Structures are given as structure tokens and as C-alpha cells.
Amino acid sequence: MQPQLKVDGLIYMSEFVEYLHEVFMLFGSITARKMFGGYGIYHNGLMFGLVSDDTLYLKADAENSRHFEQDGLGKFEYKKDGRIMKISYYQAPAEIFEDREQAGIWARRSYQAALRAQRPKSK
């Protein structure tokens, strides 16, 4: 992952994370927040993607994971206590970096998965 650049007290995201604003321009506005050595990618305050080592991963669940699996895309994984942990994010397909319409489709699927994963708020 590219390090953040700090100039005059301001922190700038990696070029890859900044580029995602362009990739998802047809989907809508996104924000990125630093987390666990990478970045969370958000739309309307809800995380639908993450970046680790300049690789984009998108949220998946039972409804949209087949799209990732059909393309042979792997799950995000990390080591914890010597074990490999996998979470519900899959590597984004390379085509979205060249095709903004496809980027929008994949982003919507992942955003919908993030919406479904939200727990109902207690009153």
C-alpha cells in the first residue's frame, strides 16, 4: 500500500484510493477512511468496499457472492493469531477500472449487500 502523504498537517490518501472517486463516478460519491493499515470505502456513510495493499475488495453476501465466485475472485483474507481469516469482501474485478458502467453495477451490488448486513436499530 502506498503511504499517505502529509503536507502542512494535511493527510492525503494514496493515489489508488483517490482514483476510486473516478472509478465510481457513475455510482455516486464515495469517501475513504483510514482503517487497519488500509481504507474503508463508503457511500452514504455505509462501508461497501475496502482497500488493502492497493487492492480493492467489495462487500458480498449470499445474494451477490456468486458474481465474484463466477469470475474466480478471491475473498479478502488476513492473519490473526496465526490463522487465516476471511471476511465477506471479495477482490473487485479488473474490468471496473476500465468500464465505469460495470463499476457502478458492482458498487450497487456491494452497497446493497452492506445495506442488508445492517442490523435493525433498537428503539
GROMACS elastic network, one bead per residue, 0.5 to 0.9 nm:
[ bonds ]
;  ai    aj funct       b0    kb
    1    14     6  0.78207   500
    1    16     6  0.89347   500
    1    37     6  0.83164   500
    1    38     6  0.74941   500
    1    51     6  0.86779   500
    1    52     6  0.65513   500
    1    54     6  0.50944   500
    1    55     6  0.83211   500
    2     5     6  0.89529   500
    2    13     6  0.86217   500
    2    14     6  0.55740   500
    2    15     6  0.77607   500
    2    16     6  0.81779   500
    2    53     6  0.73388   500
    2    54     6  0.71613   500
    3    13     6  0.79340   500
    3    14     6  0.63972   500
    4    11     6  0.64082   500
    4    12     6  0.55906   500
    4    13     6  0.53137   500
    4    14     6  0.56219   500
    4    15     6  0.89894   500
    5    10     6  0.81658   500
    5    11     6  0.57771   500
    5    12     6  0.51543   500
    5    13     6  0.69767   500
    5    14     6  0.75783   500
    6     9     6  0.60664   500
    6    10     6  0.54395   500
    6    12     6  0.62043   500
    7    10     6  0.53369   500
    7    11     6  0.66561   500
    7    12     6  0.79394   500
    8    11     6  0.85326   500
   12    15     6  0.86376   500
   12    18     6  0.87632   500
   13    16     6  0.80521   500
   13    17     6  0.61824   500
   13    18     6  0.62959   500
   13    32     6  0.82282   500
   13    33     6  0.89770   500
   13    34     6  0.85579   500
   13    39     6  0.89942   500
   14    17     6  0.53369   500
   14    18     6  0.63450   500
   14    19     6  0.86421   500
   14    54     6  0.82770   500
   15    18     6  0.50393   500
   15    19     6  0.60472   500
   15    20     6  0.88307   500
   16    19     6  0.50141   500
   16    20     6  0.66062   500
   16    51     6  0.89162   500
   16    54     6  0.61718   500
   16    55     6  0.85259   500
   17    20     6  0.52952   500
   17    21     6  0.75476   500
   17    32     6  0.73179   500
   17    39     6  0.79091   500
   17    41     6  0.86330   500
   17    51     6  0.74990   500
   17    54     6  0.75674   500
   17    56     6  0.88220   500
   18    21     6  0.58530   500
   18    22     6  0.77808   500
   18    32     6  0.85286   500
   19    22     6  0.54307   500
   19    23     6  0.64796   500
   19    24     6  0.89574   500
   20    24     6  0.60614   500
   20    25     6  0.82881   500
   20    30     6  0.81979   500
   20    41     6  0.89054   500
   20    56     6  0.89859   500
   20    97     6  0.85348   500
   21    24     6  0.54892   500
   21    25     6  0.59890   500
   21    28     6  0.85895   500
   21    29     6  0.70405   500
   21    30     6  0.63521   500
   21    31     6  0.80079   500
   22    25     6  0.50957   500
   22    26     6  0.84839   500
   22   100     6  0.84105   500
   23    26     6  0.79208   500
   23    27     6  0.86871   500
   23    96     6  0.71403   500
   23    97     6  0.60024   500
   23    98     6  0.80131   500
   23    99     6  0.80866   500
   23   100     6  0.59649   500
   23   103     6  0.64868   500
   23   104     6  0.83649   500
   24    27     6  0.51229   500
   24    28     6  0.63150   500
   24    29     6  0.73898   500
   24    30     6  0.75686   500
   24    96     6  0.87030   500
   24   100     6  0.66712   500
   24   101     6  0.87245   500
   24   103     6  0.59692   500
   24   104     6  0.60735   500
   24   107     6  0.74145   500
   25    28     6  0.53493   500
   25    29     6  0.66337   500
   25    30     6  0.84785   500
   25   100     6  0.73715   500
   25   103     6  0.86973   500
   25   104     6  0.78845   500
   26    29     6  0.86001   500
   26   100     6  0.64590   500
   26   101     6  0.68249   500
   26   103     6  0.78565   500
   26   104     6  0.58000   500
   27    30     6  0.87141   500
   27   100     6  0.84173   500
   27   101     6  0.82598   500
   27   103     6  0.74299   500
   27   105     6  0.77806   500
   27   107     6  0.67437   500
   27   108     6  0.70793   500
   28    43     6  0.75058   500
   28   104     6  0.82624   500
   29    42     6  0.85943   500
   29    43     6  0.63869   500
   29    44     6  0.79282   500
   30    41     6  0.66797   500
   30    42     6  0.53910   500
   30    44     6  0.74918   500
   30    45     6  0.86496   500
   31    40     6  0.81872   500
   31    41     6  0.58524   500
   31    42     6  0.51231   500
   31    43     6  0.65424   500
   31    44     6  0.85447   500
   31    45     6  0.81043   500
   32    39     6  0.59801   500
   32    40     6  0.55047   500
   32    42     6  0.61424   500
   32    47     6  0.89807   500
   32    50     6  0.85950   500
   33    38     6  0.83950   500
   33    39     6  0.52317   500
   33    40     6  0.51852   500
   33    41     6  0.67421   500
   33    42     6  0.79599   500
   34    37     6  0.70738   500
   34    38     6  0.58751   500
   34    40     6  0.64131   500
   35    38     6  0.52605   500
   35    39     6  0.51071   500
   35    40     6  0.63456   500
   36    39     6  0.74613   500
   36    52     6  0.88696   500
   37    52     6  0.72033   500
   37    53     6  0.85463   500
   38    50     6  0.72483   500
   38    51     6  0.54581   500
   38    53     6  0.70453   500
   38    54     6  0.82928   500
   39    49     6  0.85120   500
   39    50     6  0.55683   500
   39    51     6  0.50760   500
   39    52     6  0.68428   500
   40    47     6  0.62234   500
   40    48     6  0.78269   500
   40    49     6  0.60328   500
   40    51     6  0.64770   500
   41    46     6  0.81878   500
   41    47     6  0.55000   500
   41    48     6  0.60667   500
   41    50     6  0.53196   500
   41    51     6  0.74137   500
   41    58     6  0.88958   500
   42    45     6  0.55914   500
   42    46     6  0.50652   500
   42    48     6  0.57975   500
   42    49     6  0.68406   500
   42    50     6  0.86062   500
   42   111     6  0.87365   500
   43    46     6  0.53859   500
   43    47     6  0.65359   500
   43    48     6  0.70842   500
   43   111     6  0.75527   500
   44    47     6  0.84834   500
   46   111     6  0.76448   500
   46   114     6  0.69744   500
   46   115     6  0.76723   500
   47    50     6  0.77514   500
   47    59     6  0.81215   500
   47   111     6  0.76044   500
   47   114     6  0.67890   500
   48    57     6  0.86606   500
   48    58     6  0.59779   500
   48    59     6  0.51590   500
   48    60     6  0.86273   500
   48    89     6  0.86117   500
   48   107     6  0.74647   500
   48   108     6  0.89049   500
   48   110     6  0.55537   500
   48   111     6  0.50542   500
   48   112     6  0.83597   500
   48   113     6  0.77411   500
   48   114     6  0.57328   500
   48   115     6  0.87673   500
   49    56     6  0.69362   500
   49    57     6  0.54669   500
   49    59     6  0.56692   500
   49    89     6  0.72927   500
   49    90     6  0.89547   500
   49   107     6  0.82988   500
   49   110     6  0.74939   500
   49   111     6  0.83270   500
   50    55     6  0.82047   500
   50    56     6  0.58744   500
   50    57     6  0.52406   500
   50    58     6  0.65419   500
   50    59     6  0.81970   500
   50    89     6  0.78334   500
   51    54     6  0.59126   500
   51    55     6  0.53620   500
   51    57     6  0.61768   500
   51    58     6  0.89044   500
   52    55     6  0.53428   500
   52    56     6  0.68013   500
   52    57     6  0.79948   500
   52    76     6  0.88190   500
   53    56     6  0.85100   500
   55    91     6  0.72595   500
   55    92     6  0.80301   500
   56    90     6  0.83447   500
   56    91     6  0.59384   500
   56    92     6  0.56687   500
   56    93     6  0.88249   500
   57    75     6  0.79144   500
   57    76     6  0.67514   500
   57    89     6  0.55004   500
   57    92     6  0.51633   500
   57    93     6  0.89297   500
   58    88     6  0.82762   500
   58    89     6  0.50205   500
   58    90     6  0.53645   500
   58    91     6  0.63189   500
   58    92     6  0.59018   500
   58   106     6  0.80093   500
   58   107     6  0.74534   500
   58   109     6  0.89119   500
   58   110     6  0.58667   500
   58   111     6  0.85677   500
   59    64     6  0.87523   500
   59    65     6  0.86035   500
   59    88     6  0.59355   500
   59    90     6  0.65995   500
   59   107     6  0.87113   500
   59   109     6  0.82053   500
   59   111     6  0.71511   500
   59   112     6  0.88025   500
   59   113     6  0.63227   500
   59   114     6  0.64473   500
   60    63     6  0.76445   500
   60    64     6  0.57284   500
   60    65     6  0.51398   500
   60    66     6  0.88835   500
   60    68     6  0.81989   500
   60    88     6  0.53019   500
   60    89     6  0.54390   500
   60    90     6  0.66936   500
   60   109     6  0.80057   500
   60   110     6  0.59017   500
   60   111     6  0.89014   500
   60   113     6  0.58212   500
   60   114     6  0.77547   500
   61    64     6  0.56506   500
   61    65     6  0.54797   500
   61    66     6  0.88701   500
   61    88     6  0.65075   500
   61    89     6  0.84212   500
   61   110     6  0.83578   500
   61   113     6  0.58060   500
   61   114     6  0.83304   500
   61   116     6  0.84881   500
   61   117     6  0.80991   500
   62    65     6  0.57330   500
   62    66     6  0.77102   500
   62   113     6  0.85233   500
   63    66     6  0.73001   500
   63    67     6  0.89581   500
   63   109     6  0.88332   500
   63   113     6  0.75099   500
   64    67     6  0.58068   500
   64    68     6  0.74785   500
   64   109     6  0.65263   500
   64   110     6  0.74939   500
   64   112     6  0.89503   500
   64   113     6  0.72237   500
   65    68     6  0.53279   500
   65    69     6  0.62375   500
   65    70     6  0.86203   500
   65    88     6  0.85955   500
   65    89     6  0.88899   500
   65    90     6  0.80241   500
   66    70     6  0.58357   500
   66    71     6  0.85009   500
   67    70     6  0.52900   500
   67    71     6  0.65378   500
   67    72     6  0.88612   500
   67    73     6  0.87891   500
   68    71     6  0.53013   500
   68    72     6  0.63564   500
   68    73     6  0.52260   500
   68    74     6  0.75986   500
   68    75     6  0.87949   500
   68    90     6  0.66364   500
   68    91     6  0.77523   500
   68    92     6  0.77942   500
   68    93     6  0.77960   500
   69    73     6  0.57064   500
   69    74     6  0.74755   500
   69    90     6  0.87029   500
   70    73     6  0.76658   500
   71    93     6  0.75784   500
   73    90     6  0.63349   500
   73    91     6  0.56218   500
   73    92     6  0.72540   500
   73    93     6  0.70866   500
   74    77     6  0.87101   500
   74    89     6  0.85817   500
   74    90     6  0.54981   500
   74    91     6  0.57073   500
   74    92     6  0.88870   500
   75    86     6  0.62923   500
   75    87     6  0.68029   500
   75    88     6  0.69265   500
   75    89     6  0.56461   500
   75    91     6  0.61699   500
   76    85     6  0.83673   500
   76    86     6  0.57743   500
   76    87     6  0.60607   500
   76    88     6  0.73989   500
   76    89     6  0.55193   500
   76    90     6  0.55732   500
   76    91     6  0.66518   500
   77    84     6  0.64175   500
   77    85     6  0.53170   500
   77    87     6  0.65397   500
   77    89     6  0.87047   500
   78    83     6  0.81775   500
   78    84     6  0.56352   500
   78    85     6  0.53085   500
   78    86     6  0.67121   500
   78    87     6  0.87436   500
   79    82     6  0.59098   500
   79    83     6  0.53763   500
   79    85     6  0.59004   500
   79    86     6  0.88963   500
   80    83     6  0.52789   500
   80    84     6  0.64272   500
   80    85     6  0.66196   500
   81    84     6  0.84644   500
   86    89     6  0.81489   500
   87    90     6  0.82796   500
   89    92     6  0.88657   500
   89   110     6  0.88499   500
   90    93     6  0.89834   500
   91    94     6  0.88801   500
   92    95     6  0.85018   500
   92    96     6  0.75608   500
   92   106     6  0.80819   500
   93    96     6  0.61216   500
   93    97     6  0.82026   500
   93   103     6  0.88955   500
   93   106     6  0.86426   500
   94    97     6  0.59020   500
   94    98     6  0.76715   500
   95    98     6  0.55024   500
   95    99     6  0.60321   500
   95   100     6  0.88397   500
   95   102     6  0.71676   500
   95   103     6  0.77874   500
   96    99     6  0.50260   500
   96   100     6  0.61793   500
   96   101     6  0.77669   500
   96   102     6  0.53725   500
   96   104     6  0.81251   500
   96   105     6  0.89788   500
   96   106     6  0.78037   500
   97   100     6  0.70799   500
   97   102     6  0.86633   500
   97   103     6  0.70743   500
   98   102     6  0.85404   500
   98   103     6  0.84092   500
   99   102     6  0.53972   500
   99   103     6  0.62947   500
   99   104     6  0.88314   500
  100   104     6  0.62098   500
  100   105     6  0.87115   500
  101   104     6  0.50980   500
  101   105     6  0.63786   500
  101   106     6  0.87959   500
  102   106     6  0.61792   500
  102   107     6  0.84112   500
  103   106     6  0.52747   500
  103   107     6  0.59625   500
  103   108     6  0.85111   500
  104   107     6  0.50530   500
  104   108     6  0.60212   500
  104   109     6  0.85802   500
  105   108     6  0.52513   500
  105   109     6  0.63131   500
  105   110     6  0.87536   500
  106   109     6  0.51634   500
  106   110     6  0.62660   500
  106   111     6  0.85482   500
  107   110     6  0.51382   500
  107   111     6  0.59376   500
  107   112     6  0.84595   500
  108   112     6  0.59991   500
  108   113     6  0.85166   500
  109   112     6  0.51908   500
  109   113     6  0.63020   500
  109   114     6  0.87726   500
  110   114     6  0.62262   500
  110   115     6  0.86263   500
  111   115     6  0.62282   500
  111   116     6  0.86827   500
  112   116     6  0.62176   500
  112   117     6  0.86161   500
  113   116     6  0.50850   500
  113   117     6  0.62056   500
  113   118     6  0.88970   500
  114   117     6  0.50490   500
  114   118     6  0.65316   500
  115   118     6  0.54363   500
  115   119     6  0.88914   500
  116   119     6  0.80785   500
  118   121     6  0.85108   500
  119   122     6  0.88425   500
